[in-house]
Amino acid sequence: MESLVGSTLAGYTLRAKVGEGGTSTVYRAEHPTHGTVAIKVLREKLRHDRTAVQRFLREAQFGQRVVHPNIVRTLDFGEADNGRYYLSIDWAAGELLEKYAERKGPLPPAEVAEILRQLSAAVKAAHDVGIVHRDLKPENVMYDPEQRHVMLLDFGIAADTEASPDQRLTRAGFFVGTLMYVAPEALSGELVGPAADQYSLATIAYFLLSGALPYAGKTPRELFSQLLTQPPTPLNRARPGLTFTAVVESVIMKALAKAPADRYAGVGEFAEALVDAVARGGDPVPAPPPEVAAPASAPAARPQPARAPSAPPADAARKDDDESGGLFGKMKSLFRR
């Protein structure tokens, strides 16, 4: 793999390689004006690929269109003198929300409500300028637990709701996103609206609160089928011994409704309802009784073959050429250090 460590690109001195994906490499860099930044460089072999360049620049343009205190700021992008395309953003403090939740979760409801309040405000800012994120998940969020501050990353597979069909880069009939967090309507391959982002936010909240996900499928095929044919597991059944108030569960499950029209009017309304539900407190719903095993003499039920719609192959968590993960590809490596 190529390395540009030690070189200067468009005024940025590249200090260390911190991540790489299929289409680009990410470096920690220094700039006389911007200070320490993260800079993404399109691979040399792709700089003459028109579609790859178009996707790269679209990602940068979306990042500049959405300006909000809870979104990592896009500083600069373009073509350097040597013909390499680059994109730089602020170096974000904290750690990936995914890693924090794995280490500290399940998180207290009050902390989850604050995280979702900030994250929903960032997503609403994108919606206000006609952009649907389409890949909201804990690994695309930076979180500083000391400051209780959230920063949203990765507009790499975001969609412009006002773009004409011939301007879209995702082929018809292909869904994009991460299957564990994607809304059911996205599986049709049609362009989704803001309600799909609300569903993903609710899935994030569910995960932070319980350490589990609404669907228990172990493979992409199984998850695909469950998303289309089954209701999500109620929050109070997500984890044995862990319970929440009825109103908190109700808010989460409403935002996880299969039909977009059955969710909240917008991500702001969802966040407001969650914050209010947590603030109201109250007694948790009693834990459901354990399931009683069938008598030993009872014959085991014979499993019926699943009748699921056509599902993606095991490696199809993302059906898009942006498999590098967007606004700095797979940013896990970038923020683990």
Buried (B, 14 or more C-beta within 10 A) or exposed (E): EEEBEEBBBBBBBBBEBBBBBBBBBBBBBBBEEBEEBBBBBBBEEBBEBEEBBEBBBBBBBBBBBBEBEBBBBBBBBEBBEEEBBBBBBBBBEBBBBBBBBEEEBBBEBEBBBBBBBBBBBBBBBBBEEBBBBBBBBBBBBBBBBEEEBBBBBBBBBBBBBEBEEEEEBBEEEEBBBBBBBBBBBBBEBEBBBBBBBBBBBBBBBBBBBBBBBBBEBEEBBBBBBBBBEEEBBBBBBBBEEBBBBBBBBBBBBBBBBBEBEEBBEBBBBBBBBBBEBBEEEEEBBEEEEEEEEEEEEEEEEEEEEEEEEEBBEEEBBBBBBBBBBBBBBBBBBBBEE
